[in-house]
């Protein structure tokens, strides 16, 4: 799966499965927009960028309707 030139939005990206999915999308060339409500999100994005990927973080709670 090659994702160069695409954007992947990954929710729950701070840890676990979400972080792993964000990393895999980045490895395949996607620009990852990672979102989570946890402060650990910054570490996930830093790890992706250190590995040569592109990631942008956005802290938010998708369960908040406002």
N, C-alpha and C positions, 0 to 999 in steps of 0.2 A: 504494500500500500504506500504510494508516494503522495505526499500532501503538500508539496512545494507550492507556494502561492495561495494557500488556503488558510483560513482562520478557524481554529477549534476553540469553542467555549466549553470549559470543563468546570462544573460545579462540584463542590466538595473536594477541591484540589489540594487542600493543605496537608492531607495525610492519607495513608492507606491506598485503596483502589483508585480514588480520584487523583492522587499524586502520581501513581504509576501510569494511569491513562494519560495524564498531562505530559509526562516524560516521554512516553511512546509516541504521542502525536508530534512532539517537538523533534524526536529522532527522525521521524519520517518527513520533516521539513515544514510542518505547519507552524504558524505563529499562534501560540497558545495564549488565550485570555483566560486566566485561572481565577476563579472566584471561590470565596469561602468566608465564613464569619470569624475564623480563627486567625490569630496573629502568626501562627506557624506558616501561613501562606507565603510570606516573604522568603522563608528558607527554601520552600519548594521552587519558587521562581528563580532564586539565586542559583540553586543546584542545576536547573535547566540551562540557565545562561552560562554557567561555568563549563557545562558540557558542550557548549557551542550552539545551543538552541536559542529560540526567541520566545520570551514569555513576558506577559504583562499581568500584574495582579490587581485585583479589585476586591476589597473587603466588603461583603454585604451578606445579608441574611435573606435568602430567597423565600422564606416563609413569612416575611413582613410585607403585607399588601400595600403599605403606604409608599 
